[in-house]
């Protein structure tokens, strides 16, 4: 079974990369920077300077501590996906903590749980920046309307092809915490293509949930008013910025 190699003299980077890969159940091995690679197509991670001097050795990936999460995704994609990807499909389980899955030519590459809409969008940007493919399709579950619409609007603004998938087809047998599994199912179902951005109109229930989160994040000090909760739902301010306006 192919492994990802950590091939760097930067001890802090090596430790962090190996820890993150092992957390993701990825086979990893550490090599000296001058040690030969086991295979000519071995995937290995080093600093930008180390990679720049050895671009003809294996399949190098440059990593820095500040952007290590994106490089981990790139390494996993390189390990699991075909070297030439024709069609990349992303599946998103919408909600305040979106699940994200991606398939390369029908092969599941990975899933992650993001902690916010903004993090989900940032992960997608990083993934697309570091991958090579010919066609991209992004499928989203049609639940959680305000979160869904924020994602759809942002993705359409970037020129991506977006489909909405009925979640009642993808969520059977799942509990509420299985966002990654739901995202995989969403990625594998056809939906209807979305062409236009939509106005975000959060429900009363979504606004109350944002207000509840403001109490939690402020340790009970404040509950943001409805007008600020609506701005949070629309992505105009973060919940932290809304809390700061009140305190």
C-alpha positions in Angstrom: 0.0 0.0 0.0 1.4 3.4 -1.0 2.3 5.8 1.8 2.8 9.5 2.1 6.4 10.4 2.9 7.4 13.2 5.2 10.8 14.3 3.9 12.0 17.4 5.7 14.6 18.6 8.2 12.0 20.9 9.7 11.1 19.0 12.9 8.1 21.0 13.8 6.6 20.6 10.3 7.4 16.9 10.2 5.8 16.3 13.6 2.6 18.2 12.7 2.2 16.6 9.3 2.6 13.1 10.6 0.2 13.7 13.5 -2.5 15.1 11.1 -2.1 12.2 8.6 -2.3 9.6 11.3 -5.4 11.2 12.7 -6.9 10.7 9.2 -5.8 7.0 9.2 -3.3 7.7 6.3 -0.1 5.5 6.1 2.9 7.8 6.5 6.6 7.3 6.8 9.4 9.7 7.6 12.6 10.0 5.5 15.7 12.0 5.6 15.8 14.7 3.0 18.8 13.0 1.3 17.3 9.5 1.6 16.1 8.0 -1.8 12.4 7.6 -2.2 11.0 4.0 -2.3 9.3 4.6 -5.7 9.7 7.1 -8.5 6.1 8.3 -8.1 6.2 8.5 -4.2 4.2 11.4 -2.7 6.2 13.3 -0.2 5.9 16.5 1.8 8.6 19.0 2.6 9.2 22.7 3.0 8.9 25.0 -0.1 12.7 25.3 -0.2 13.2 21.5 0.1 10.7 20.8 -2.6 12.0 23.5 -4.9 15.4 21.7 -5.0 13.9 18.3 -5.7 11.0 18.8 -8.1 12.1 15.8 -10.2 12.0 13.4 -7.3 8.6 11.7 -6.8 5.5 13.8 -6.4 6.5 16.5 -4.0 4.1 18.8 -2.1 5.3 21.9 -0.4 3.9 22.7 3.0 4.1 25.4 5.6 2.7 25.4 9.1 0.4 28.4 8.3 -1.3 26.4 5.5 -0.8 22.9 6.6 -4.5 21.8 6.5 -4.7 22.6 2.7 -1.5 20.7 2.0 -2.8 17.7 3.9 -5.9 17.6 1.7 -3.7 17.9 -1.4 -1.5 15.0 -0.2 -4.6 12.8 0.5 -6.1 13.8 -2.9 -2.8 12.8 -4.6 -2.7 9.5 -2.8 -6.2 8.4 -3.5 -7.2 10.0 -6.8 -6.3 9.1 -10.3 -3.3 11.2 -11.5 -5.5 12.6 -14.3 -9.0 13.5 -12.9 -11.7 14.1 -15.5 -14.7 14.9 -13.3 -14.4 16.2 -9.7 -17.7 16.3 -7.7 -18.1 18.0 -4.4 -21.0 17.1 -2.1 -22.0 19.5 0.7 -24.3 18.6 3.6 -25.7 22.1 4.3 -26.1 23.6 7.8 -24.2 25.7 10.3 -21.3 23.1 10.2 -21.3 21.8 6.6 -20.0 18.4 5.8 -17.9 18.2 2.6 -17.0 15.2 0.5 -15.2 15.0 -2.9 -15.2 12.3 -5.6 -12.7 12.0 -8.4 -14.1 10.2 -11.4 -16.6 8.4 -9.1 -13.9 7.5 -6.5 -14.4 8.8 -3.0 -11.3 10.8 -2.0 -12.1 12.1 1.4 -14.7 13.8 3.7 -14.3 16.6 6.3 -16.5 18.3 8.8 -16.2 22.1 8.7 -17.1 24.4 11.5 -18.8 27.2 9.6 -19.9 28.4 6.2 -16.8 30.5 5.8 -14.5 27.6 6.6 -16.4 25.3 4.1 -15.9 27.9 1.3 -12.3 28.4 2.2 -11.7 24.6 2.1 -13.3 24.4 -1.3 -11.2 27.2 -2.6 -8.0 25.6 -1.3 -9.0 22.2 -2.7 -9.7 23.5 -6.2 -6.5 25.6 -6.2 -4.3 22.6 -5.6 -6.1 20.0 -7.8 -6.1 19.3 -11.5 -9.4 18.3 -13.2 -11.3 19.0 -16.4 -14.9 19.3 -15.1 -16.3 20.4 -11.7 -19.8 19.9 -10.2 -20.8 21.0 -6.7 -23.9 19.3 -5.3 -25.6 20.7 -2.1 -28.4 19.3 0.1 -31.5 21.4 -0.1 -32.1 21.6 3.6 -31.2 24.4 6.1 -32.3 27.2 3.7 -30.3 30.2 4.8 -27.0 28.2 5.1 -27.7 26.5 1.8 -28.5 29.8 0.0 -25.3 31.5 1.4 -23.3 28.6 0.0 -25.1 28.6 -3.3 -24.7 32.3 -3.8 -21.0 32.3 -3.0 -20.3 29.3 -5.3 -22.3 30.8 -8.2 -20.4 34.1 -7.8 -17.2 32.1 -8.4 -18.7 30.7 -11.6 -19.1 27.1 -10.4 -21.7 24.6 -11.6 -24.1 24.0 -8.7 -26.9 21.4 -8.2 -29.4 21.1 -5.4 -30.2 17.6 -4.2 -33.3 16.6 -2.2 -32.0 15.6 1.3 -34.8 13.2 2.0 -33.0 10.9 -0.5 -29.7 11.2 1.2 -30.3 11.3 5.0 -32.2 8.0 5.5 -30.7 6.1 8.4 -28.3 8.9 9.4 -28.1 10.7 12.7 -27.6 14.5 12.8 -23.9 14.2 13.4 -23.0 12.2 10.3 -22.4 15.2 8.1 -19.6 13.7 6.1 -21.6 10.6 5.2 -24.5 12.7 4.2 -22.2 14.8 2.0 -21.0 11.6 0.2 -24.6 10.6 -0.5 -25.4 14.1 -1.8 -22.4 14.0 -4.1 -23.7 10.7 -5.7 -27.3 11.9 -6.4 -28.3 14.0 -9.3 -30.1 17.2 -8.5 -31.4 20.2 -10.4 -29.0 22.9 -11.5 -29.2 26.3 -10.0 -28.6 29.2 -12.3 -29.4 32.3 -10.3 -28.5 33.7 -6.8 -31.4 34.0 -4.4 -32.3 36.4 -1.6 -31.6 34.9 1.8 -34.6 34.9 4.1 -33.8 33.1 7.3 -36.7 31.4 9.2 -37.8 32.4 12.7 -36.3 29.1 13.9 -32.9 29.8 12.3 -32.9 33.3 13.9 -33.6 31.8 17.3 -30.9 29.3 16.8 -28.4 32.1 16.0 -29.5 33.9 19.1 -29.0 30.8 21.1 -25.5 30.5 19.7 -24.8 34.1 20.7 -25.7 33.3 24.3 -23.4 30.3 24.2 -20.5 32.1 22.6 -20.8 35.0 25.0 -21.0 32.7 28.0 -24.5 34.0 28.7 -23.7 37.7 28.7 -25.8 38.7 25.6 -28.4 37.5 23.2 -28.1 39.4 20.0 -31.3 41.0 18.7 -33.3 39.7 15.7 -31.9 42.3 13.3 -28.3 41.3 14.0 -29.2 37.6 13.9 -30.6 38.2 10.4 -27.4 39.8 9.3 -25.5 36.8 10.7 -27.8 34.4 8.8 -27.1 36.4 5.5 -23.4 36.3 6.0 -23.1 40.1 6.4 -21.4 39.8 9.8 -20.0 36.9 11.8 -21.7 35.9 15.1 -18.6 37.1 16.9 -18.9 40.6 15.3 -22.5 40.7 16.2 -21.7 40.0 19.8 -19.0 42.7 19.8 -21.6 45.2 18.7 -23.7 44.5 21.8 -21.0 44.2 24.4 
